[in-house]
Amino acid sequence: MKKSKLKNKVWFYLLIFAIVIICGIWFLQILSLDLYYELSKKSEIKDIATIVSKTYTSGDYSEQLNKLSFDKDVCIEITENNSIAYSTDSATRGCLINSREINNYKLEFMLSDKKSITYKVIHPNFKNKTLIYGVKIEDGTYAFISTSLEPIGSTVSVLKRQLIQIMIIVLLLALLIGNIISKKISKPMEKINKASKEISKGNYDVVFGSNSDITEITELEESLNEMAIELSKTEELRRDLMANVSHDLKTPLTLIKANAEMVKDLTYKNKEKREKNLNTIIEEVDRLNLLVEDILDLSKIQSKSVELNLEKFNLNGLIKEIINKFEILCEKDGYIINYEGFDIDITADKKKMQQTIYNLINNAINYTGEDKKVYVKLFKINDIVRVEIIDTGNGIDEKDIKYIWDKYYKVDKRYKRVTYGTGLGLSIVKDILKLHNFNYGVESKKGSGTKFYFDIKIKKI
């Protein structure tokens, strides 16, 4: 399909529209005018015949019929018992009602059982088309109405000349208006296209604004401005992600290398120091494995290549098992995890729900306040089971809340290595909950801690 500029398209379609309108007018006003005029005249003289019938039977009719004949420009004749009871002045009108040429038609009609009849004949003297309508008023009484069809000919000639002039004016106006409209639409679109190319080059600071008064273009510009802002944030997050992942990989690799060299060169004969170096290597390898596993899990979930293994299990028991995994951390560093719950069975992917709750509790531990307290709650609202994990930390600004689910997102935009985990936990939580179609969210105020929650709808049996 051949491509062309928007302004050319607008101009072309407007021109085609004008031509179609002109052709339609030409057909209706010129080609079909004779037929339309004839049909209109037939309808008109039928109405006149009805008036004539009512007027004649009323008694005093001569003056009224003369006026009707003059106003409607028709000839009227009433025949009663084969003799003319009334007739307009036909000599000046070129009527055929009382001429010999029409007498045979009139006689044939009066001898028939028909109540009305229409004739279209050519006047022998004036050579014009004449329409004659006959109607039976009562037994032995007939009315005939005649009207000429020819005056339309001169009108058509005038209309043709006028229409040619109108056609030229309309085409010129179509060209002018098409040019104005195309510029009004295409100029803002050209600016939008130019700005879009800047975005494709990585310049996300571009602003879409053409000062257009067209609602759709204005809304498009607003959407593109929002897109540019989100792309800018995404690009910033991507750079942060690369920096953070690189940092998370570099630190343990550096420690592994350093401890391995110490074992090789210095401590290989000292059992205690050798064991310490080897334990450090093992811990850092475990940290690397955790990071790789989180990245792989996140990649699988986001690529939608993961299928849920749904099963029925006790959510209360699962949460207690997860909290027990933090027991050593609580004893060693003084963290306190308060739990309130009740026995409830749910249907979900148990392994992924375990990962979700673990990540949320781990995140709460990393960012809780100086009291090192974390609250875990399991309760029911109607047919909804809600899980809440609450910390007592500094909280999050409202403007930052929607970004915390992003990978490695930091509210203060500075990298700070978390105490436990890889920085991908909340992103994994979000994708797992979306995979289950569970409602989730976060509530937080600066200086008042943060509450993460998700809801599980219990199916009624």
Sequence and secondary structure as in RCSB ss.txt:
>XXXX:A:sequence
MKKSKLKNKVWFYLLIFAIVIICGIWFLQILSLDLYYELSKKSEIKDIATIVSKTYTSGDYSEQLNKLSFDKDVC
IEITENNSIAYSTDSATRGCLINSREINNYKLEFMLSDKKSITYKVIHPNFKNKTLIYGVKIEDGTYAFISTSLE
PIGSTVSVLKRQLIQIMIIVLLLALLIGNIISKKISKPMEKINKASKEISKGNYDVVFGSNSDITEITELEESLN
EMAIELSKTEELRRDLMANVSHDLKTPLTLIKANAEMVKDLTYKNKEKREKNLNTIIEEVDRLNLLVEDILDLSK
IQSKSVELNLEKFNLNGLIKEIINKFEILCEKDGYIINYEGFDIDITADKKKMQQTIYNLINNAINYTGEDKKVY
VKLFKINDIVRVEIIDTGNGIDEKDIKYIWDKYYKVDKRYKRVTYGTGLGLSIVKDILKLHNFNYGVESKKGSGT
KFYFDIKIKKI
>XXXX:A:secstr
     HHHHHHHHHHHHHHHHHHHHHIIIIITHHHHHHHHHHHHHHHHHHHHHHHHHHS  HHHHHHHHHHHT E
EEEEETTEEEEE   TTTT  TTSHHHHHHHHHHHHSS SEEEEEEE TTT  EEEEEEEEEETTEEEEEEEEST
THHHHHHHHHHHHHHHHHHHHHHHHHHHHHHHHHHHHHHHHHHHHHHHHHTT TT         HHHHHHHHHHH
HHHHHHHHHHHHHHHHHHHHHHHHHHHHHHHHHHHHHIIIIISS HHHHHHHHHHHHHHHHHHHHHHHHHHHHHH
HHTT     EEEEEHHHHHHHHHHHTHHHHHHH  EEEEE    EEEEEHHHHHHHHHHHHHHHHHH  TT EEE
EEEEEETTEEEEEEEE S    HHHHTTTTSTT  TTSS    SSS S HHHHHHHHHHHHT EEEEEE TTS E
EEEEEEE    
